[in-house]
């Protein structure tokens, strides 16, 4: 037969319940704050490409526009639409990675074509950057998911644009190694401190080094996940005296 609890025991039990409820409340408040922050970031990310799409669509729609104006406006609309498409894909893929339903659809894929097309998609949104593309003259073919790799590489190039000054150079390289193809994206922006490397590839995580830049914090996480699904590895290369800035590189095994 259970003995009746003493007043001290009752007070201790009540205090424990209060502490547990307080902890649960703080946890829920933290989750709500993260949700609101994430919603605000996504709203900003969606609005960023939509604004130039609307503005340049209005310009192109005006009568008697010069051919050069129409071509430039059309290119910007297309490149921003691709940017918007990658963001939506990142959001969907984040959910798929969480639920374990992320998949690849692999077929014959040329990395040389992939690099060139990815650069041309983003060139119109960075007219004052200089893009240098260093790829072999002949195709580099592998069995990969072209659309996913275009999403991953697009995220890396977009990231390079965001974190480097206008009139600087962004260099995209692709080369063949024994059993694999390697790709790198370099910008001349500020180097990333080694202490921040662990945060780079976490979902919804962004570095505090440049508070002016806003984003969902999904780009590098999704890019790394796509490369890992192909059996490769995305990494931040250490800065060197000869090449200041930031370089991300990844490899794709030739199967």
trRosetta pair geometry for C-beta under 8 A, 3 or more apart (Angstrom, degrees):
i j d omega theta_ij theta_ji phi_ij phi_ji
5 9 4.1 -123 -171 90 103 127
5 10 5.1 128 114 -55 123 81
5 13 7.3 -13 -177 -8 162 138
6 9 4.8 96 53 6 75 102
6 10 7.1 -140 94 -4 40 87
7 10 5.6 -55 -146 37 33 112
7 11 6.2 34 156 -19 67 106
8 11 5.7 -54 -147 37 30 112
8 12 6.3 32 152 -20 64 106
9 12 5.6 -53 -147 36 32 112
9 13 6.3 32 154 -19 65 106
10 13 5.8 -54 -147 36 30 111
10 14 6.3 28 155 -16 65 107
11 14 5.8 -56 -146 39 30 110
11 15 6.2 33 153 -22 64 107
12 15 5.6 -54 -148 35 30 113
12 16 6.5 33 152 -21 63 104
13 16 5.7 -52 -151 32 32 112
13 17 6.6 31 151 -17 64 104
14 17 5.7 -53 -150 36 34 112
14 18 6.3 36 152 -20 66 105
15 18 5.6 -53 -149 36 33 113
15 19 6.3 35 152 -21 65 104
16 19 5.7 -53 -148 35 31 112
16 20 6.4 31 153 -18 65 106
17 20 5.7 -54 -147 37 32 111
17 21 6.3 29 155 -16 66 107
18 21 5.8 -56 -146 39 30 109
18 22 6.1 33 154 -21 65 108
19 22 5.6 -55 -147 36 29 113
19 23 6.4 30 154 -20 64 105
20 23 5.8 -53 -148 35 30 111
20 24 6.4 30 153 -18 64 106
21 24 5.6 -53 -147 37 33 112
21 25 6.3 36 153 -22 65 105
22 25 5.7 -53 -148 34 31 113
22 26 6.5 30 154 -17 64 105
23 26 5.8 -55 -149 37 31 110
23 27 6.4 34 152 -21 64 106
24 27 5.6 -54 -149 35 32 114
24 28 6.4 30 154 -17 66 105
25 28 5.8 -55 -148 37 31 109
25 29 6.3 31 153 -19 65 107
26 29 5.6 -54 -146 37 31 113
26 30 6.3 34 154 -21 65 105
27 30 5.7 -54 -150 35 30 112
27 31 6.5 30 152 -18 64 105
28 31 5.6 -52 -148 37 33 112
28 32 6.3 34 153 -20 66 106
29 32 5.7 -53 -146 37 31 112
29 33 6.3 33 153 -20 64 105
30 33 5.7 -53 -147 35 31 112
30 34 6.4 31 153 -18 64 105
31 34 5.7 -55 -149 36 31 111
31 35 6.3 33 152 -21 65 106
32 35 5.6 -53 -148 34 32 113
32 36 6.4 30 155 -17 65 105
33 36 5.8 -55 -147 37 30 109
33 37 6.2 31 153 -18 64 108
34 37 5.6 -55 -146 39 31 112
34 38 6.1 31 155 -19 66 107
34 204 7.7 63 -172 150 105 150
35 38 5.8 -55 -146 38 28 110
35 39 6.2 31 154 -21 64 106
36 39 5.7 -51 -145 35 30 113
36 40 6.4 31 154 -19 63 105
37 40 5.8 -56 -151 36 30 111
37 41 6.4 30 152 -19 65 106
38 41 5.6 -53 -148 35 33 112
38 42 6.3 30 156 -17 67 106
38 204 6.0 -36 -104 -133 109 129
38 216 7.6 53 -154 -148 75 78
39 42 5.9 -55 -146 38 29 108
39 43 6.3 33 154 -22 64 106
40 43 5.7 -53 -147 35 30 114
40 44 6.5 30 153 -18 63 105
41 44 5.8 -57 -153 36 31 111
41 45 6.3 29 152 -19 66 108
41 204 7.8 136 62 -142 159 85
41 214 6.5 -157 -133 174 78 98
41 215 6.7 24 -171 119 108 21
41 216 5.2 134 135 -103 115 51
41 217 7.1 -12 169 2 159 95
42 45 5.5 -54 -144 38 34 112
42 46 6.2 32 157 -18 67 106
42 91 7.1 68 -128 -94 124 130
42 216 5.8 55 -86 -103 67 109
43 46 6.0 -56 -145 38 27 108
43 47 6.2 25 156 -18 63 112
44 47 5.8 -60 -145 39 28 109
44 48 6.4 42 155 -37 64 100
44 214 5.2 -39 129 125 152 138
44 215 7.9 -112 97 -87 115 25
45 48 5.8 -41 -151 14 30 118
45 87 5.5 169 147 -141 118 143
45 214 7.5 -137 -63 122 74 93
45 215 6.1 75 -89 -142 112 52
45 216 5.0 -18 -42 -41 159 100
46 49 7.4 -70 -167 41 32 89
46 50 6.2 23 150 -17 67 122
46 84 7.0 67 -140 -135 61 95
46 87 6.7 -172 -84 118 63 150
47 50 5.5 -68 -142 44 35 113
47 51 6.0 44 164 -34 73 102
48 51 6.6 -55 -158 18 20 109
48 83 7.8 -88 103 132 103 133
49 52 6.6 -62 -159 43 43 98
49 53 6.1 46 150 -25 73 112
49 80 4.0 161 -160 -175 94 92
49 81 7.2 160 161 -69 129 26
49 83 4.5 178 -91 88 140 116
49 84 4.3 -144 86 -57 146 94
49 87 7.5 -168 8 1 133 136
50 53 5.4 -60 -147 38 35 117
50 54 6.2 31 159 -18 70 106
50 80 7.8 177 -58 154 21 123
50 84 6.9 88 -59 -95 72 135
51 54 6.2 -58 -150 36 26 106
51 55 6.3 20 157 -15 64 112
52 55 5.5 -57 -137 43 36 111
52 56 5.7 23 169 -10 72 110
52 76 5.8 -97 155 156 122 117
52 77 7.6 -153 127 -88 86 51
52 80 5.1 -174 79 -75 112 160
52 125 7.5 141 74 -117 167 96
53 56 6.6 -63 -141 44 19 97
53 57 6.1 23 157 -23 59 113
53 76 8.0 -160 -88 126 48 84
53 77 5.3 91 -132 -135 69 74
53 80 5.0 -147 -60 99 90 133
53 81 6.4 100 -106 -63 128 79
53 84 7.5 -12 -41 -27 145 142
54 57 5.8 -58 -146 35 25 113
54 58 6.6 27 156 -19 62 105
55 58 5.9 -59 -159 33 29 111
55 59 6.7 27 148 -18 64 105
56 59 5.2 -46 -145 35 43 115
56 60 6.2 43 155 -19 70 102
56 73 4.1 175 -176 -153 102 87
56 74 7.9 -160 148 -51 121 25
56 76 5.0 169 -69 83 172 122
56 77 5.2 -145 92 -58 123 91
57 60 5.9 -52 -144 38 30 109
57 61 6.2 30 155 -22 63 111
57 73 7.5 159 -68 168 27 114
57 77 6.0 96 -65 -104 81 133
58 61 5.7 -59 -145 37 28 112
58 62 7.1 44 153 -38 60 92
59 62 6.0 -42 -164 6 34 113
59 65 7.1 103 156 -114 72 143
59 69 6.7 -117 152 167 113 110
59 73 5.1 -153 86 -107 114 143
60 65 6.5 -116 -140 42 38 171
60 69 7.6 -178 -96 130 60 86
60 70 5.4 93 -133 -130 88 70
60 73 4.2 -171 -61 111 101 144
60 74 6.3 99 -106 -60 146 75
60 77 7.4 -47 -12 -28 146 140
62 65 5.5 103 79 -58 89 108
65 69 4.8 -115 177 83 104 125
65 70 5.2 122 108 -56 123 93
65 73 7.9 -31 169 9 154 143
66 69 4.5 93 62 5 86 104
66 70 7.1 -155 93 -6 45 85
67 70 5.7 -57 -150 37 34 111
67 71 6.2 32 154 -19 68 107
68 71 5.8 -54 -145 37 30 110
68 72 6.3 27 158 -15 65 108
69 72 6.0 -56 -145 39 28 107
69 73 6.1 27 157 -17 64 111
70 73 5.8 -58 -144 41 27 110
70 74 6.1 27 157 -20 64 110
71 74 5.8 -56 -145 37 27 110
71 75 6.3 27 157 -19 63 107
72 75 5.8 -56 -148 36 30 110
72 76 6.4 26 156 -16 64 107
72 124 7.2 158 -161 -142 63 112
73 76 5.9 -58 -149 37 30 109
73 77 6.3 33 154 -21 66 106
74 77 5.7 -53 -148 34 32 113
74 78 6.3 29 155 -17 65 106
75 78 5.8 -56 -148 38 30 109
75 79 6.2 25 157 -16 66 109
75 123 8.0 -45 167 84 125 91
75 124 4.1 176 132 -86 103 149
76 79 5.8 -56 -141 40 30 107
76 80 6.1 25 161 -14 66 109
76 124 4.6 -146 -83 148 58 126
76 125 6.5 116 -138 -77 78 67
77 80 6.1 -62 -146 41 24 105
77 81 6.2 28 154 -23 62 109
78 81 5.6 -56 -149 34 29 114
78 82 6.6 31 152 -19 63 102
78 121 7.5 -112 128 -140 94 70
78 124 7.5 83 62 31 86 151
79 82 5.7 -50 -152 34 34 112
79 83 6.5 39 147 -22 63 103
79 121 5.4 144 -122 171 79 56
79 122 5.9 134 -160 -104 116 28
79 123 7.2 -126 -104 52 148 54
79 124 4.3 179 -1 54 150 111
79 125 5.0 -154 123 -27 131 99
80 83 5.1 -47 -148 33 39 118
80 84 6.4 42 151 -20 66 101
80 125 6.2 124 -70 -82 78 123
81 84 5.6 -50 -148 36 33 113
81 85 6.3 39 149 -22 64 104
82 85 5.4 -51 -147 35 33 116
82 86 6.5 36 153 -21 65 100
82 121 4.7 -75 90 -173 169 122
82 122 7.6 -111 89 -66 129 67
82 154 7.0 -125 148 -143 109 148
83 86 5.9 -52 -152 31 30 110
83 87 6.8 31 150 -19 62 103
83 122 7.5 99 -72 -106 100 85
83 125 6.8 45 -45 -38 143 164
83 154 7.7 -160 -101 168 56 121
83 158 6.6 130 -125 -109 99 136
84 87 5.7 -53 -152 33 34 113
84 88 6.6 32 152 -15 66 104
85 88 5.9 -55 -149 38 32 109
85 89 6.2 33 152 -19 66 108
86 89 5.5 -55 -146 39 33 113
86 90 6.2 40 152 -26 66 102
86 151 5.4 160 -130 -140 90 78
86 154 5.2 -134 -94 106 151 134
86 155 6.3 -175 172 -65 134 80
86 158 7.4 179 88 -21 156 153
87 90 5.5 -49 -149 31 32 114
87 91 6.6 32 153 -18 63 102
87 216 6.9 131 -147 -7 97 144
87 218 7.9 105 -143 66 64 129
88 91 5.8 -53 -152 34 33 112
88 92 6.4 29 153 -14 66 107
89 92 5.8 -57 -146 41 32 109
89 93 5.9 29 157 -18 68 111
89 151 5.4 -101 109 -127 147 138
89 222 7.8 118 116 -177 86 152
90 93 5.8 -58 -141 41 26 108
90 94 6.3 35 156 -27 63 103
90 151 7.5 175 -63 180 76 117
90 155 7.2 112 -82 -91 126 129
90 216 6.8 132 113 83 137 147
90 218 4.4 118 163 122 125 131
90 219 6.6 -44 -115 -86 151 48
90 222 4.6 -108 -130 -38 87 162
91 94 5.8 -49 -151 27 28 114
91 95 7.0 25 152 -13 59 103
91 216 7.5 -90 -75 -165 88 161
91 218 7.0 -25 -73 -147 53 179
92 95 5.8 -58 -159 36 34 110
92 96 6.3 32 147 -18 68 107
93 96 5.2 -51 -142 39 39 113
93 97 6.1 44 155 -23 69 101
93 102 6.1 63 -157 -115 79 112
93 151 7.9 126 -26 143 153 154
93 222 5.4 88 89 -134 134 112
93 225 7.1 158 152 90 119 138
93 226 7.7 -14 -172 -65 155 97
94 97 5.9 -50 -147 33 28 111
94 98 6.6 29 153 -18 60 106
94 203 6.0 119 -137 -139 115 135
94 218 5.8 -71 -64 -137 131 126
94 221 7.4 49 -102 107 99 126
94 222 6.7 -71 -62 -79 81 103
95 98 5.7 -56 -152 35 32 112
95 99 6.3 12 157 -3 67 111
96 99 6.0 -66 -142 49 30 98
96 100 7.9 -104 169 63 57 14
96 101 4.7 -98 -151 78 82 83
96 102 4.1 117 127 -73 109 72
96 103 7.8 -97 175 3 136 66
97 100 7.7 37 -174 -71 26 30
97 102 4.9 23 -78 -38 61 138
97 225 5.7 -45 -101 -156 142 156
102 225 7.0 -52 174 156 167 123
102 229 6.7 -112 130 -91 116 144
104 144 7.8 -72 -177 -167 133 53
104 145 4.2 -129 -162 -40 94 138
104 148 6.1 -71 -122 1 87 158
104 229 5.5 158 -45 140 121 123
104 230 6.9 124 -101 -77 160 72
105 145 5.4 95 58 -120 53 105
105 147 7.5 19 58 34 105 117
106 109 7.6 -84 -158 -17 72 123
106 143 5.0 60 159 159 121 80
106 144 5.6 -72 -134 -151 96 10
106 145 5.1 -73 -83 -57 61 69
107 143 6.9 -74 -177 -147 8 69
107 144 8.0 -50 52 66 40 36
107 145 7.8 73 16 -104 68 44
107 146 7.1 -43 59 -12 91 105
108 141 5.9 -13 -165 -165 91 111
108 142 7.9 153 -146 83 48 23
108 143 6.7 -36 -86 -98 43 61
109 114 6.7 35 172 -52 100 127
109 141 6.9 142 72 -151 41 59
109 142 5.8 -34 64 69 92 69
109 143 7.0 115 15 -133 96 14
109 144 4.3 -78 42 57 149 90
109 145 7.4 -9 -60 47 151 7
109 146 4.5 -174 -119 -74 113 89
109 149 6.9 105 174 25 150 146
110 113 4.1 62 92 14 112 111
110 114 6.5 178 95 -16 57 86
110 139 4.4 -60 -137 -153 118 111
110 140 6.5 115 -158 59 63 50
110 141 5.5 -30 -92 -90 69 70
111 114 5.1 -52 -144 35 37 120
111 115 6.3 39 158 -22 69 100
111 135 7.7 -165 117 -143 87 123
111 139 7.8 128 40 -172 64 65
111 140 4.4 -33 41 78 110 109
111 141 7.9 -152 1 -77 80 22
111 142 6.9 34 -36 15 105 108
111 149 7.9 -86 -112 154 77 152
111 174 5.3 180 138 -169 116 146
111 181 5.2 -178 -25 162 165 155
111 183 6.8 -141 -170 -67 124 119
111 252 7.1 -180 -85 43 132 144
112 115 6.1 -52 -151 32 28 108
112 116 6.6 21 155 -12 61 109
112 135 4.8 139 -128 158 82 136
112 136 6.3 -87 -88 62 126 77
112 138 7.5 -173 -33 107 159 29
112 139 5.3 -128 29 -122 126 50
112 140 5.6 120 -28 16 92 86
112 174 6.5 -164 -89 84 56 145
113 116 6.0 -61 -148 41 31 108
113 117 6.0 24 160 -15 68 112
113 139 7.0 0 -20 -121 98 98
114 117 6.2 -63 -145 40 23 105
114 118 6.2 23 159 -20 63 112
114 146 6.5 -145 -94 -147 110 83
114 149 5.8 -19 -156 113 146 122
114 150 6.1 -131 -152 -79 92 80
114 153 6.6 117 152 14 104 159
115 118 5.9 -59 -147 36 26 111
115 119 6.5 24 158 -17 63 108
115 133 6.3 141 140 -152 113 112
115 135 5.4 163 68 -70 148 141
115 153 7.0 -120 -104 -172 57 155
115 172 5.6 169 -164 137 108 125
115 174 5.1 -128 -49 -23 151 135
115 183 6.8 -164 -86 -131 114 119
116 119 6.0 -59 -152 36 29 109
116 120 6.4 23 155 -16 65 109
116 133 6.4 81 -97 -174 68 160
116 135 7.1 -96 -49 25 91 154
117 120 5.8 -57 -145 38 32 109
117 121 6.4 40 155 -27 65 103
117 150 7.0 -38 98 -122 115 118
118 121 5.8 -51 -153 27 30 115
118 122 6.9 4 159 1 62 109
118 150 5.7 -164 -84 -143 101 74
118 153 4.6 -36 -137 110 167 121
118 154 5.4 -135 -150 -72 102 73
118 157 6.1 153 147 -6 107 148
118 172 7.7 -174 86 -157 114 165
119 122 6.4 -77 -154 47 30 94
119 123 6.0 48 154 -50 70 101
119 131 5.4 137 -165 174 119 149
119 133 5.7 -88 -28 -77 169 125
119 157 6.7 -159 -97 -129 58 156
119 172 6.0 -145 -75 28 118 151
120 123 5.6 -32 -136 5 34 121
121 154 6.6 -36 85 -113 138 113
122 125 5.8 -62 -164 40 61 105
122 126 6.4 18 150 11 87 111
122 154 6.6 161 -49 -143 123 80
122 157 5.2 162 40 121 164 127
122 158 6.2 -136 -122 -75 140 72
122 161 6.7 -142 168 -38 124 144
123 126 6.6 -88 -151 56 31 84
123 127 7.7 70 159 -91 67 51
123 131 6.0 -83 -104 -3 97 148
124 127 6.7 4 -159 -66 39 88
125 161 7.1 53 103 176 100 164
126 129 4.0 -8 152 20 115 121
126 131 7.8 104 90 -51 121 105
126 161 4.6 -118 -77 -133 141 123
126 166 7.8 -165 -164 -113 80 77
126 170 7.6 27 124 4 156 141
128 166 3.8 14 106 -165 131 108
128 167 5.6 -41 162 -50 98 61
129 161 6.2 -103 -29 -121 160 84
129 164 7.1 81 -114 95 120 116
129 166 6.4 -102 -60 -135 66 53
129 167 7.4 -87 -99 -28 39 12
129 168 6.3 -24 -128 66 82 64
129 169 7.4 132 -174 -114 79 22
129 170 5.5 19 170 -2 129 111
130 167 7.5 25 -14 -163 97 36
130 168 7.3 -132 31 114 86 26
130 169 4.8 -34 76 -105 103 72
130 170 7.2 168 83 24 50 67
131 169 7.7 151 -93 -159 18 64
131 170 5.4 -23 -108 70 66 96
131 171 7.9 151 -163 -90 49 33
131 172 7.1 -3 -168 6 96 106
132 169 5.8 17 -7 -173 115 111
132 170 7.2 178 26 87 73 44
132 171 4.4 -18 69 -109 108 79
132 172 7.3 169 87 26 56 61
133 171 7.9 179 -77 -155 27 54
133 172 5.3 -11 -113 66 69 98
133 173 8.0 163 -162 -84 42 39
134 171 6.8 11 2 -173 110 98
134 172 7.3 177 29 90 68 49
134 173 4.4 -12 69 -111 106 81
134 174 7.4 175 95 27 63 57
134 175 8.0 -11 122 -56 98 97
135 140 8.0 -122 -170 1 101 120
135 172 8.0 -9 -48 114 100 89
135 173 7.2 170 -70 -156 60 42
135 174 4.6 18 -113 50 91 105
135 175 7.9 -150 -130 -66 49 54
136 140 6.4 102 42 -44 126 107
136 174 7.3 -89 4 98 80 92
136 175 7.1 112 -39 -118 99 55
136 176 6.8 6 -32 -13 145 107
140 174 6.7 -154 30 147 148 120
140 176 5.8 -163 -118 -75 126 103
140 181 5.2 120 152 -111 135 133
142 181 6.2 -125 -27 -1 139 130
142 252 5.9 150 81 130 167 122
142 253 7.9 145 -154 100 140 40
142 254 5.3 -115 -108 -115 111 68
142 255 7.1 84 -164 27 96 71
143 255 5.7 -71 46 64 116 102
144 148 7.8 -124 162 63 89 103
144 149 5.7 39 143 -37 129 137
144 230 5.8 16 -129 -130 100 130
144 252 6.0 -18 -83 -166 142 138
145 148 3.9 34 106 23 120 116
145 149 6.2 151 85 -17 66 87
145 226 7.8 -115 71 -164 121 100
145 230 7.2 -133 21 -82 93 106
146 149 6.0 -62 -147 40 27 107
146 150 6.2 29 156 -21 65 108
147 150 5.7 -55 -147 35 29 113
147 151 6.5 33 151 -21 62 104
148 151 5.5 -52 -153 33 34 115
148 152 6.4 31 151 -17 67 104
148 226 4.8 -177 166 -149 105 120
148 229 7.5 -65 159 73 154 132
148 230 7.9 171 103 -51 129 112
149 152 5.6 -51 -145 38 36 111
149 153 6.0 29 158 -12 69 108
149 226 6.8 173 -85 149 44 127
149 230 7.5 46 -78 -55 101 153
149 252 7.6 5 -113 -87 133 144
150 153 6.0 -53 -136 44 28 105
150 154 5.9 35 158 -24 62 111
151 154 5.8 -57 -144 37 23 114
151 155 6.6 28 155 -22 60 104
151 222 7.1 -74 139 137 113 122
151 223 7.7 -158 119 -93 76 69
151 226 6.5 170 82 -80 106 163
152 155 5.8 -54 -156 30 30 112
152 156 6.8 26 150 -16 63 104
152 222 7.0 -148 -99 120 73 81
152 223 4.0 117 -150 -134 82 74
152 226 4.2 -139 -65 72 126 141
152 227 6.0 139 -164 -45 158 86
152 234 7.7 -136 -176 -76 123 141
152 250 7.8 -44 146 38 132 163
153 156 5.6 -53 -151 36 37 112
153 157 6.3 33 153 -15 69 105
153 172 7.9 69 -170 -145 111 131
153 183 6.8 -53 -106 145 114 151
153 185 7.4 152 -155 -54 73 130
153 223 7.8 128 -50 -133 27 113
154 157 5.9 -55 -143 40 31 107
154 158 6.0 34 156 -20 66 109
155 158 5.7 -55 -143 39 27 113
155 159 6.2 32 155 -23 63 107
155 219 3.9 171 -165 -165 112 93
155 220 6.9 -177 144 -67 124 38
155 222 6.3 167 -67 75 166 106
155 223 4.6 -143 76 -59 135 117
156 159 5.6 -53 -149 35 29 115
156 160 6.5 32 151 -21 62 104
156 185 4.4 144 143 24 116 156
156 219 7.8 164 -61 159 39 110
156 220 7.8 85 -90 -101 70 71
156 223 5.8 114 -50 -135 91 159
156 248 5.3 -133 -142 77 118 137
157 160 5.5 -51 -151 33 35 114
157 161 6.6 38 150 -21 65 100
157 170 6.9 92 -148 160 79 142
157 172 6.7 -14 -94 -78 108 129
157 185 5.8 -129 -78 -137 60 142
158 161 5.7 -51 -153 31 33 113
158 162 6.5 33 151 -20 65 106
158 219 6.7 -127 78 -136 117 146
159 162 5.8 -53 -148 34 32 112
159 163 6.3 -3 165 8 66 113
159 185 7.8 95 65 113 100 141
159 219 5.6 166 -63 123 113 147
159 220 6.8 67 -86 -61 158 92
159 248 7.7 37 83 -1 137 145
160 163 6.6 -75 -140 51 24 89
160 164 6.0 -2 170 -1 64 124
160 170 4.8 109 136 -132 131 121
160 185 5.3 -124 -46 155 140 113
160 186 7.3 82 -128 106 134 16
160 187 3.8 169 -159 -48 91 125
160 189 7.5 -174 -158 2 57 121
160 246 7.3 -162 -113 82 78 107
161 164 6.7 -81 -140 43 19 95
161 170 6.8 -30 -73 -65 65 155
161 187 7.7 -147 -53 -102 26 142
162 213 5.4 93 167 -136 112 130
162 215 7.3 17 -153 -56 167 135
163 187 6.3 121 85 89 86 152
163 189 4.4 159 135 109 79 174
163 190 7.1 -96 173 40 100 82
163 210 6.5 169 -123 23 88 157
163 213 6.7 -20 -81 -65 77 164
163 246 6.7 0 108 30 131 147
164 168 4.7 -118 162 76 112 142
164 170 6.6 165 53 -73 156 95
164 187 3.9 -129 -49 173 140 123
164 188 5.5 90 -145 56 124 64
164 189 3.7 -116 -87 -50 69 101
164 245 7.3 18 -102 -145 118 116
165 168 4.9 98 67 -20 76 121
165 188 7.5 -60 37 88 87 99
165 189 6.9 146 -9 -98 68 78
168 187 6.8 68 121 -172 127 83
168 188 4.2 -142 -172 55 123 120
168 189 7.1 125 107 -57 167 65
169 187 7.8 178 94 -140 49 51
169 188 5.8 70 49 -22 72 125
170 185 7.1 -5 -177 -171 97 85
170 186 7.0 167 -157 85 51 53
170 187 5.1 -14 -108 -98 82 82
170 188 7.8 -115 -74 0 51 81
171 184 7.8 6 109 105 90 96
171 185 7.5 161 85 -155 52 40
171 186 4.5 -7 58 57 98 105
171 187 7.9 -178 22 -75 68 37
172 183 7.4 -6 -174 -171 85 92
172 184 7.3 178 -149 88 44 52
172 185 5.4 -5 -105 -105 79 73
172 186 7.8 -168 -72 23 37 69
173 182 7.9 -2 113 113 96 90
173 183 6.9 169 89 -151 56 47
173 184 4.9 3 53 52 100 94
173 186 7.6 25 -1 0 105 108
174 181 6.6 5 -172 175 96 104
174 182 7.0 168 -150 89 50 51
174 183 4.8 -9 -101 -101 83 80
174 184 8.0 -176 -73 20 44 62
175 181 7.5 169 86 -158 32 64
175 182 5.5 -15 61 61 79 98
176 181 5.9 -36 -106 -108 60 71
176 182 7.7 175 -94 19 12 81
177 180 5.1 -9 70 68 101 84
177 181 7.3 165 26 -101 78 19
177 182 5.6 51 -8 -17 118 113
177 251 7.3 -46 43 -131 131 120
179 253 6.3 -21 154 -147 86 79
179 254 5.6 -152 -169 42 38 98
180 232 7.4 131 -152 -108 124 102
180 251 4.6 21 162 180 138 113
180 252 6.1 156 -162 75 84 42
180 253 5.0 -49 -99 -105 94 45
180 254 5.8 -153 -88 -6 31 83
181 251 6.8 154 79 -157 43 64
181 252 4.8 -13 58 57 95 99
181 254 6.6 98 -21 -58 85 96
182 249 6.4 7 -176 -178 99 111
182 250 7.4 176 -149 93 60 35
182 251 5.0 -29 -97 -100 74 80
182 252 7.9 -171 -77 19 30 70
183 249 6.7 171 90 -151 45 65
183 250 5.8 -11 60 60 90 78
183 251 7.8 166 19 -90 68 33
183 252 7.5 32 -2 -8 107 105
184 237 7.1 10 -138 -20 125 140
184 247 5.6 4 -177 -174 116 103
184 248 6.8 168 -152 89 65 43
184 249 3.9 -23 -98 -98 91 93
184 250 7.8 158 -84 16 52 53
185 247 7.0 166 82 -149 43 57
185 248 5.3 -4 54 58 93 91
185 249 7.7 180 19 -79 58 50
186 243 6.8 -45 -158 173 147 124
186 245 6.0 87 179 100 88 130
186 246 7.0 171 -147 89 56 46
186 247 4.3 -13 -99 -99 88 90
187 245 5.3 -153 98 180 48 125
187 246 5.5 -1 55 56 88 90
187 247 8.0 179 21 -76 53 51
188 244 6.8 54 -149 94 72 84
188 245 4.3 -85 -120 -87 30 135
189 245 5.7 84 42 -145 46 86
189 246 5.8 -22 66 9 94 110
190 209 6.6 -159 100 154 139 132
190 210 7.3 156 39 -54 136 116
190 245 7.8 42 31 -130 5 49
190 246 7.4 25 86 -36 42 110
191 239 4.3 -23 -125 -59 139 150
191 244 6.6 -91 -49 -167 111 74
191 245 6.4 154 -73 170 74 6
191 246 5.9 160 -120 -70 47 75
192 196 5.6 -112 178 75 94 119
192 197 6.8 113 126 -80 119 69
192 200 7.2 48 174 -83 158 122
192 207 6.9 -118 -135 -89 104 166
192 209 7.2 -139 -123 -13 67 162
192 236 6.3 -65 60 -162 137 149
192 246 5.7 67 -15 -111 97 117
193 196 4.9 85 68 4 87 103
193 197 7.9 -121 103 -32 52 75
193 209 7.3 168 4 -85 102 129
194 197 5.7 -22 -161 -18 46 118
196 199 5.3 -55 -172 36 69 115
196 200 6.9 91 135 -52 81 85
196 207 5.2 48 -174 -120 141 116
196 209 6.9 -42 -70 -38 170 117
197 200 5.7 -32 -162 -9 42 120
197 236 5.9 -139 -130 47 101 141
198 202 7.7 33 144 -31 64 115
199 202 5.7 -63 -158 19 48 118
199 205 4.9 -139 -174 151 86 132
199 206 7.9 -9 150 96 118 6
199 207 6.2 130 97 -82 131 74
200 205 7.7 -119 -89 99 1 116
200 207 7.4 2 -91 -50 65 110
200 220 5.5 -82 162 133 81 158
200 236 6.3 -168 -69 -38 176 132
201 220 5.3 -110 -101 131 59 105
201 221 5.4 125 -174 -95 57 59
201 224 4.7 20 -142 -5 124 162
201 234 7.5 143 -101 89 130 112
202 205 3.8 39 82 8 106 142
202 217 7.6 -22 95 167 74 113
202 221 6.4 -36 119 -87 13 118
203 217 6.7 97 173 122 39 97
203 218 6.1 20 -144 -110 78 70
203 221 4.4 118 -82 -161 63 171
204 216 7.0 -65 -107 162 62 67
204 217 4.4 77 -154 87 21 130
204 218 6.8 16 -63 -65 53 75
204 221 7.9 -8 -7 -10 46 157
205 217 5.0 147 43 -171 25 129
205 221 7.7 109 33 -54 90 123
206 213 7.8 -154 -175 103 131 97
206 215 6.1 142 -99 62 135 94
206 217 4.5 -106 -47 -90 87 103
207 210 7.2 47 96 24 99 74
208 211 6.4 8 -163 -70 67 86
210 213 4.8 41 110 10 110 110
215 218 7.9 -135 150 24 96 69
215 219 6.8 -35 166 -8 137 117
216 219 7.2 119 63 -27 94 78
217 221 7.2 42 143 -6 67 123
218 221 5.5 -76 -155 50 45 113
218 222 5.4 38 157 -22 86 111
219 222 6.2 -64 -149 37 21 103
219 223 6.2 18 158 -17 62 111
220 223 5.5 -53 -142 39 33 114
220 224 6.1 33 159 -19 67 105
220 234 7.6 -173 -167 128 78 141
220 248 7.8 -136 -124 -116 104 152
221 224 6.1 -57 -149 36 25 108
221 225 6.4 24 153 -19 62 110
222 225 5.6 -56 -147 37 32 113
222 226 6.3 34 155 -21 67 104
223 226 5.9 -55 -149 34 29 110
223 227 6.4 24 156 -13 64 107
223 234 5.8 113 126 -107 95 170
223 250 7.9 -146 157 -40 100 152
224 227 5.9 -57 -147 40 31 108
224 228 6.1 32 154 -21 66 109
224 234 4.3 -125 -106 52 70 128
225 228 5.7 -54 -143 38 29 112
225 229 6.4 34 154 -24 63 104
226 229 5.7 -53 -151 31 29 113
226 230 6.9 23 151 -13 61 105
227 230 5.8 -61 -158 38 36 109
227 232 4.4 -78 177 82 89 105
227 233 6.5 133 132 -104 120 4
227 234 4.5 122 44 -37 156 101
227 250 4.6 -85 -134 -163 150 146
227 252 7.4 -107 -144 -81 82 78
228 231 7.6 61 -176 -66 35 12
228 232 6.9 -107 -82 68 28 56
228 233 6.9 50 -90 -98 72 51
228 234 7.5 -78 -41 8 80 93
230 252 5.6 -32 137 -131 137 87
230 253 7.3 174 143 30 85 81
231 252 7.7 85 71 -153 84 50
231 253 4.8 -50 105 21 123 125
231 255 7.6 89 40 -53 155 121
232 250 5.3 79 141 171 127 97
232 251 4.7 -166 -145 83 107 60
232 252 4.9 -50 -61 -89 142 44
232 253 6.3 -166 -72 -13 80 76
233 250 6.3 -164 90 -139 39 77
233 251 6.3 13 42 38 74 93
234 248 6.4 8 -174 180 95 106
234 249 7.5 175 -146 92 54 34
234 250 4.2 -27 -94 -86 67 117
235 248 7.2 170 87 -152 33 66
235 249 6.2 -21 62 63 80 77
235 250 7.1 141 13 -86 65 64
236 246 7.2 -47 -149 -162 101 89
236 247 7.3 120 -163 81 56 56
236 248 5.9 -40 -99 -99 57 71
237 247 4.1 -27 47 88 122 109
237 248 7.1 -168 0 -95 86 18
237 249 5.5 53 -46 2 114 113
239 243 7.3 -143 -158 94 63 71
239 244 6.2 32 -166 -132 115 50
239 245 7.0 159 -121 54 105 34
239 246 7.5 -47 -80 -89 100 44
239 247 7.8 145 -93 14 57 97
240 243 5.1 42 60 42 102 81
240 244 7.7 -117 72 -67 51 44
241 244 7.7 -5 -156 -60 24 84
243 247 7.1 30 129 -39 127 134
